[in-house]
């Protein structure tokens, strides 16, 4: 019995020191600089008995020596230590050795496996084993994040980016792949940088993920800053290729790969899918650090020269501006000029939708765009387009003698004296702005709108929500605003004396056909002479008499009028005046009442166009 007990104890001790494997393995999604092992995808082949022994306790912080021995005529080439993530089944390489014997210190707890590569190209993997103790990687991440100054997502993500880049160096031996490499050992391959940056950002509460390109055998990050997603390849911003003090500058890094949209990132990255819609430049490093101001100053001469020619299409060269003005990052690691396509994209975004005056004092509205970068996989070359396509449109001008126009930020202003002439489509000067115009301001001095074959200057303004009519416009005919599809006005009348002439509205008593004076009763215009309802079936217009000074509660309840005209003498509008009045699409009222519309009523009229006079 004693002999059996000794044998049992010996077997248990042996089992504790030796793990055996009888399964062969294939490597997936692997290449230089990247190691992943998906056990479910591994080929099931006949295995060979391979053992490894370990000396040391499998706890974090302890140095462990591994020795691999195989019992067949197969020479071990190298092996990897891989860790299973807290979620998921794919093992991630943390260490790549190059000999059958290795000494390794674990810094992160979890489940691990050894992956063995034989010289004939075959693979094996061992049973999994646990590493317990203190998780130094998580602790280090919390320690670093605690040092990070307060700020928005951009400022904190940039600080953490710089901390990693300044406190580590690129592992050119391709040994350390896990987050522990960069955070605890001070060096790692690209996968190590991506894993470490993800851990830091998530610890800081900033969205961050990993992007894998099997075609490039590379991994980088996608980061979420202030609600927008960006690509970020921290590895390419790192200057150090050796420990500090060994010919490597300390305390500096570049930012050319920090927070880029996919359109620019694709210049030197390929083989990945943008699932996050990375299109913003809002928190790009060069945009936030005011390199845009320097770029725009560098392009100022080209812009002025272009618009001095007048309206037209022009090409600006951002790369020339960068070179001539030395727009670059500089530091202990040397200098990094702003890439030409990045400068062009920044310039296009800053120029688009802005206004510039040329030397003649003419204001131009600018539309600018930049062609996205591309990468040719077969030739392994990226295409940089450093040009900005610029189109200049005059934003003001003369319509006729004494009458001018000006467009700015959604508002079309007509100024001068006399009638606004008819303008055919090919000569409407604000055509390019028509889809943007939401407000039309006709200033004092304009007396009316001329028409020729029902054509007028305001047609085609489909998004207009508000029109201001001057006192000088004493009469408007029935088709003046027909062209404004969004208003669908039938008749409008106004003037210095208010809405005094009902005949200008084209509304007649159904009974007589001639009576023009009316009183509003229960939301309907009723003839003062014969008490008959005024005809509104064709026009859908309810015009109130100029003598009206006060509206009662629920004055328009049940009204089917699409357009309601309120006279100048009306002092106020009750909050419930339009309750139950769902048909109205246009409300015409004096300027004095516009700011006095109650908030509850504004909610009721949210889809109603307001026209003031």
URKAGI-V916657 format. One record per residue. PHI is phi in whole degrees, -180 to 180 (999 if undefined). Layout:
((PHI) (PHI))
This chain:
((999) (-67) (-63) (-63) (-64) (-66) (-63) (-63) (-62) (-62) (-64) (-66) (-64) (-64) (-65) (-71) (-99) (-126) (-119) (-114) (-137) (-133) (-130) (-94) (-143) (-114) (-96) (-121) (51) (-122) (178) (-61) (89) (-150) (-138) (-132) (-134) (-100) (-65) (-69) (-95) (-76) (-72) (-90) (-127) (-65) (-102) (-134) (-72) (-128) (-125) (-137) (-114) (-128) (-120) (122) (-86) (-80) (-129) (-63) (89) (-94) (-80) (-121) (-105) (-111) (-127) (-104) (-135) (-121) (-101) (-124) (-79) (-128) (-89) (-76) (-92) (-164) (-152) (-128) (-104) (-124) (-115) (-84) (-62) (-61) (-133) (108) (-111) (-84) (-74) (-112) (-66) (-117) (-152) (-123) (-93) (-131) (-156) (-70) (-127) (-150) (-112) (-143) (-113) (-82) (-115) (-132) (-73) (139) (-101) (-127) (-143) (-100) (-111) (-111) (-110) (-92) (-66) (-86) (96) (-76) (-128) (-132) (-140) (-89) (-63) (-75) (-141) (-99) (-120) (-114) (113) (-80) (-85) (-68) (-67) (-63) (-63) (-65) (-61) (-65) (-64) (-67) (-63) (-64) (-82) (-68) (-64) (-67) (167) (-80) (-56) (-61) (-64) (-74) (-64) (-67) (-63) (-68) (-57) (-70) (-61) (-62) (-64) (-86) (-115) (-155) (-141) (-70) (-84) (-75) (-83) (55) (-110) (-102) (-114) (-89) (-61) (-65) (-59) (-72) (-78) (-110) (-109) (81) (-156) (179) (-86) (-57) (-62) (-64) (-65) (-65) (-65) (-66) (-67) (-60) (-62) (-64) (-66) (-67) (-64) (-84) (82) (-108) (-63) (-158) (-136) (-110) (-119) (-112) (-118) (-65) (-64) (-96) (53) (-135) (-140) (-147) (-113) (-118) (-124) (-111) (-117) (50) (89) (-121) (-97) (-142) (-87) (-150) (-113) (-62) (-55) (-78) (-93) (-80) (-89) (-66) (-120) (-159) (-58) (-56) (94) (-111) (82) (-110) (-67) (-101) (75) (-149) (-154) (-102) (-139) (-66) (-112) (-93) (59) (-108) (-73) (-59) (-59) (-93) (-65) (-74) (-62) (-132) (-135) (-151) (75) (-141) (-116) (-84) (-89) (-110) (57) (-81) (-125) (-81) (-119) (-55) (-113) (-67) (-56) (-68) (-71) (-74) (-92) (64) (-66) (-59) (-63) (-68) (-65) (-66) (-63) (-67) (-94) (-55) (-64) (-64) (-66) (-61) (-62) (-68) (-77) (-65) (-76) (107) (-65) (159) (-109) (-140) (-122) (-107) (-109) (-73) (-63) (-62) (-63) (-65) (-67) (-68) (-109) (48) (-85) (-156) (-87) (-133) (-180) (-62) (-88) (109) (-136) (-135) (-62) (-64) (-60) (-57) (-72) (-67) (-61) (-67) (-65) (-62) (-62) (-62) (-70) (-77) (-84) (-60) (82) (-104) (-122) (-138) (-102) (-90) (-66) (-88) (84) (-84) (-88) (-124) (-94) (-111) (-117) (-134) (-149) (-138) (-77) (-67) (-74) (-137) (-130) (-95) (-65) (-66) (-95) (54) (-133) (-99) (-109) (-106) (-105) (-98) (-100) (-113) (-85) (-117) (-122) (-109) (-120) (-64) (-101) (-159) (172) (-106) (-90) (-153) (-58) (85) (-129) (-124) (-135) (-151) (-117) (-160) (49) (88) (-114) (-102) (-112) (-108) (-130) (127) (-138) (111) (-88) (-73) (-73) (-68) (-132) (-80) (-52) (-72) (-121) (-68) (-72) (-103) (-53) (-63) (-94) (-51) (-66) (-99) (-75) (-115) (-135) (-116) (-114) (-99) (-84) (-56) (115) (-78) (-103) (171) (-122) (-76) (-136) (-137) (54) (62) (-102) (-135) (-69) (-98) (-69) (82) (-90) (-81) (-112) (-66) (-116) (-153) (-128) (-111) (-107) (-80) (-62) (-69) (-88) (-79) (-150) (-126) (-81) (-65) (-112) (-60) (-112) (-60) (-73) (-85) (-60) (-72) (-88) (52) (-76) (-103) (-140) (-133) (-139) (-159) (176) (-62) (-98) (89) (-85) (-91) (-105) (-64) (-62) (-66) (-88) (72) (-100) (-131) (-66) (-63) (-75) (-94) (80) (-127) (-64) (-123) (-87) (-140) (-132) (-82) (-133) (54) (79) (-125) (-85) (-116) (-64) (-68) (-87) (-119) (61) (-98) (-69) (-74) (-73) (-138) (-65) (-83) (-103) (66) (-110) (-116) (-105) (-89) (-67) (-66) (-77) (-71) (-116) (-148) (-107) (-87) (-61) (51) (-59) (-110) (-59) (86) (-68) (-101) (-66) (-87) (-126) (-122) (-111) (-107) (-75) (-68) (-74) (-74) (-84) (-158) (-122) (-63) (-60) (-100) (-59) (-104) (-63) (79) (-106) (-93) (-84) (-63) (-116) (-138) (-119) (-106) (-147) (-69) (-57) (-65) (-98) (-58) (-77) (-97) (-72) (-60) (-61) (-61) (-70) (-61) (-67) (-67) (-103) (-61) (-102) (-100) (-80) (-102) (-119) (-111) (-140))
